[in-house]
């Protein structure tokens, strides 16, 4: 949760759009959009660690759910779906697909007859296989690898009958901000459980994906690494941190819950490949499970900080909320200094009947 929120926060164009969602009249308890705005505002201006309890409550998660290791892809979709819905009909409508949406084409092409079936679909992230792969490029090659449909697996081409065919996908367009989900956790039929794959898997500060685009669309597709989300541990639990390159200039920061520190390229990238320690023959259990890249041609636009002005109405609502919270905290902290005392006059005491305690409210009525 924390790693993903930091990653989204430092996608500056997205942060600006989040601030401009219309939430002034939203219920603070139930609005995911408003609670995300609050988290971003506090990340930007607070000098203390920022809590996420109100945000997770707005998801409808119970206390125990907050400590479960929710899939990062699931978390991202919950947030993006809420944001995209909230932005409709506003000045920031369409920002999320413009930043994060790519398109891929799934196709089946018969080899002996003139028949092609294809479908273009949108995606907001790409899941890459890690097991048995050396690096990102090998995973992308596998992703678009062509499968032959023949023998008992021939394709039903309608009027052409059963035909041999080629099946595959290619990238129609790639997004400005590319989210790559590294499949570190996979189901193992031998143990009937998910296991973590700690194999060495290399990724790079700069990548060029133009060769994976449709031939007619092979334009510039070079990317700069913006964030590395890291897990230390196994499938039963562990610790999460994120390394972020805020300005896209190779100067990395490490975000470890409430501790933020500078980090080298080796710490952010090289140390999170996974694999073996050759000296002691032990697998590294600390490795990347998600990567965020930004297209080089859009880097300045996406990371621009000049337009992150917060709408006045939102800022006033957040400041008033903080003022009321501070007032309630003060009242709670000072509650032990005060007590309520009731005084009973002699006339009231004499007029009381029965054996129960004197009730001033009952008497006044």
N, C-alpha and C positions, 0 to 999 in steps of 0.2 A: 504493500500500500504506500508506504513512505517513499520508496524508490520511484514508483510510478508517478506520484504526485510531484516530486521534485523534477522529474523528466518533463512532465507536461508544463510545469511552471516556467521552466527555462526555455520552452518553445515560445518565444516572446510574442509572436504574432497570434498564437492561440490564446495566450494569457490576456492580451488586449481584447480579443473577442469575448472571452469569458467575462471580463469586467463590464462589457456592454450588453450582457443578457438582461432583459427586463425582469427584475426580481423584487422591486421595491414593495409590491403588495403580496408577495409570497409568504406562506406560513414558514417561519424560520425552522420549525421542528421537522417539516416534511419535505422541504425543497432541496433537492440534490444540487440544483444550480446555484442557489444562494449560499449553501454551505461550502460549495467549491469556491465561490467568490470570497467567502470569509477566509478560507485556508490560504488562498493566493494573497489576499490583502495582508494577512498576518505574516506570511513568508516574506513579503516585500518590506514591511514596516516594523514588525515586532523585534525587540531585542531579546526575546525569550524563545525557547523551543515551542513549536506550534503543535497543538493537539488535533487529532482527527476524529475524536469521539462523536462530535455533532454530525460530521459528514457520514460516518458509518451508520449512525442512527437513522439518518435520512434515507439510507438505502433500504432500511427495514431490517438490518442485521441486529440480532440480539448480542449480548455481551460475549458469549462464547464464540459466536461467528466471527467476531472481530479478530480473534486470535487464531482462527483457522487459516491455513495457507491457501487462500483463494488464488486460483489461476490468474496470472497477470493479464492474460488475454481477456478473460472474463471481466476482470475489474476495469480494464480499459474500455471494453464495449459498454458496460453500464454507464460509465462517465460520458463517453462520446455520444451515446444514444440520447442521454438526457440533455446534453449540451446542444446537440443538433436540433432536437425537438424545440428547445427553448429559444433557439436563434431564429426560427422560422418567422417570417414577416417583420424582421428587424434589419437594422443597418449591417448586421454581421451575418445575415443568412448566407449559407454556402461556404463559410470560411473553413469549416472542418473538412468537407470533401475536397475543397481546393488544396488543402494542405496534405491530407492523409489518404485520399482515394486514388487508387490505381485501377487499371482494367486489364484483365487477362482473357484470352480467348481459348476455350476448350474446343477441340476439333476432332473429327473422325473423317479420314479421307481414304476412299477405296482405291486400291492399286490397279484394278483391271477395268473399272468402269468410271465414267465421269459423274461421281457422286461425292459430295462433301456435306457434312453436317457440322455446324459450328454455333457456338453460343458465347457471347461476351458477357463477363460478370465483373462486378466491382469488388475490390478488396481493400481492407484497411491495414492489413499486416500480411506477412508471408511467413509460413512455418517451414523451417529448414531442418532437414535431417542432419544429425550430428554423428550418429554411430557409423563408423567405417568411412568417414569423410575427413579429408585433410584440412579443408578450409572452406570459406564461404563460396568460392568459385565452384568447387566440386559439388557443393549442395545445390547451387543454382543449375548446374549442368544436369544433375539428377532430376531436378524439379521439372525441367522442360524436355527430359528424355522421351523419345518416341517409343511407344509400345506397339508391337505387331499383333494384330488380331488374325489368327489363322487356325486351321484345324477345327477342333471342336469349339473354338472361341471366335469363329467368324462373326462378322457384323451383319445384322439384318438391314439391308439397304432398300427395304420396301419393294418396289416393282423389280428391282435388280436381284432380289433374293439374297441369299447368304454370300457375302463377299469377303475376301481378304482385305484388310484395311490397316492404316496407320492411325494410332490414337495418341494425342498429346495435348500440351498447352503451350502457349507462348504469351509473353507480356505485350499487351497492346499499348499501354502507357504505364509509366512508373510514377509514383507520387513524389511530391516535393519533399515531404518528410516520410522516410521509409522506416517502418517498424518491422524488425526481423525477430521472430520468436524462434529461439534455438531449442530444439526438442531434446532437452536434457532429461526429461522424465518420460519413460515409456513403460507400457505394460509388458511384463515378463510372464509368459504362459507357464513356465517351469515353477515359478513361485506364486502364481496367481496374484500378483501385486505389482504396483508401479515401482520401478527402480530408477535410480539416478545414474545417468551415463557420464562418467568423469573423464572420458577419453579426451586426448589433446585435440583441440579444434581451433584453428587460427583464423583471426579476422584482422582487419587492417584499418589504419586511420584514413586511408584514401582507397576508394574502390571505383571501378568503371564497369557498369552493367549494360552498356550499349549493345554488346553482342547477344544479350538475352532478350532484346526487343524484337518484335516483328521486323522482318528485313526492310520493308518499305518505311518503317518508322525508326530506323536506327540513327537517332540523333544523339546529341550530347547527353550522357547519363552518368556523369562522374559525381561521386558523393564524398562528403566529409563526415567522419564519425563524430557524433554529438553526445551520445550517452551509452554507458556500459552498465547494465544491471547485473549484479553478481549475487550468487547464492553460495554460502559456505555450509556444508552439512550433507545430509542424505535425504532420502524420500520421507523420512519420519519427522524431519524438522531441520532447523538451522538458523542462520543469520543472513540478513539481506543488507547490501549496501549498493550505492550507485556512484559511478564516476561520471562527471559531466564536464564537457568542454564548452563553457557558457558562451564564449564569443567566437567559437570555431577557429581559434588561433593556435590550438595545441596546448593551451595552458589549462591543465586539468584540476578539478576539485573533487574531493571525496566527501560524500554525504553518508554518514553513519549514524542514523537516528538523529540525536540532538548535537552531534559533533561534526563540524565541518572543517576540513583541512585541505591544504594544497597537496597535490599528488603529481608524481612524474608520469611520463608516458609509459614507462615500464610497469609501474603500479597499476595504471588504468587499463592497459592493453595486454602487454606481454605476460603479466602474472595471472591473467584470467583465462588462459587457453585451456587449462586442465592438463591431464596427462600424468606421467610418472616423474617422481623424483629419482633420478638415476642412481644417486648415492645410497638411498635406503630402500629402493624398489617399492615405494608406497605411492598410491595414486593421490593426486591433489583432489581434494573435495571442494576447493574453491574455484569457481569458474563462471563464465558469463552465461546467462540464460535468455537475455534479450538485448538487442542492439538497436540504436536509433541513429540513422544517417540522414543528413540534409543535403539536397542537391546543390552542387557548387554554384550553379547559376542563380540560385535563389537564397543563398546563405545570408547575404546582407539584409534582404527583405524579411526573412523569417526571424532573424535575431536582432532586428532593429528595436532599440529601446526608446526611441524618441516619441513613439505613439502610445505609450502605456499609461496615458492619463486616465484616471478613474472618474467615471461620471459622478457629478456632485451629489445626486440623490442617493446613490449607492454608498458613497463615502459618509454622508450624513447618517444613513441608517446604521452602518457599521459602528460609527463613533457613538451614536446614541445607545446601541446595544452594549458596547464596552462600558459606557458610563453607568448604565443600569446594573450591569454585572459587578462593577467595582462597588457600587452602592450596596448591593446585596451582600457582597463579601464583607464589607465594613460592618454591616448590621450583624452578620453572623459572628464575626470576630469579637464584637463588642457586646454580644448578647449576655455574656456572663457578668458584665458590669452592672446590669440592671435587673430589677425584679418588680413585679406588680404586687402592691399591698392594698388590701381592702380594710377600711375602717368601719366598724359596726357601732352605731350610737346606742346609748342606753335604752332609748325608746324602741329602737328596732329589736334589740335583744329581748326586751320585756314583751314585745308583741309577737315574738316567735313562738309557734306552737309545734308540738311533736318532739320526737327524739332524734330527728335527722339533723345534719349540719345546716347551718344558716346559708341560704342561697339568695344573694342580693338581686340576681336577675329575676328570680321567682317573686321576690317581694315587690320589686318595682313594677311588675306586671299586674 
